[in-house]
Amino acid sequence: MKRLQVVMSPDAWKAVEELCAEANHGFEGGTINYSDTINEMVLCARVDVKALQLKHTDLRRALRVMAGKEDLDLESVLKALGDLQGKVGKKRKQTPMDEEF
């Protein structure tokens, strides 16, 4: 058994709490703790790797990697940028001009 400390987003923690509460509701033959719940969630998860990568892409780093390739062609760069469009980047701060009155 391996112990690991994990930081969870509020939404992820809510999902763990809800599943754990549901699993224990009316279950009189034992108890299910958070570790049991998280282990089962991890084992049964089907993660979209491409979506996970897009969610954690550093745009500057990705552009540097593309620029450093010897066989750089415009089509592949445009396709990669199209995939990234809207998926990554910092959210723009709202300026007073953007606010609706």
Residue, then its C-alpha position, 0 to 999 in steps of 0.5 A: m500500500k502506498r500513501l499519497q497526499v493529493v490536492m483536490s479541487p472543490d468540485a472533485w472533493k464534492a464528487v468524492e463526498e457525494l459518492c461516499a455518502e451514497a455508498n454508505h447510505g443504507f449499507e449496514g454490512g460495513t463502512i466505506n471511507y474516503s480512501d475506499t471511494i477514491n480508490e474505486m473512482v481511480l480504478c474505474a475512471r476513463v480519462d480522456v488523455k487529449a482533453l487532460q493534456l489540453k487543459h494543462t498546456d502551457l501555450r508559451r512552452a508549446l509554441r517554443v517546442m513547435a518552433g524548435k522542431e526541424d521539420l516545422d510546417l505551417e499546416s501542422v502548426l495551424k492545426a495544433l493552434g486550432d486545437l489549442q484555441g479556446k482551450v488554454g490561456k489565461k482568462r482576460k480580466q474584465t475592464p470597465m469598458d467590457e462591463e454592461f450597464 
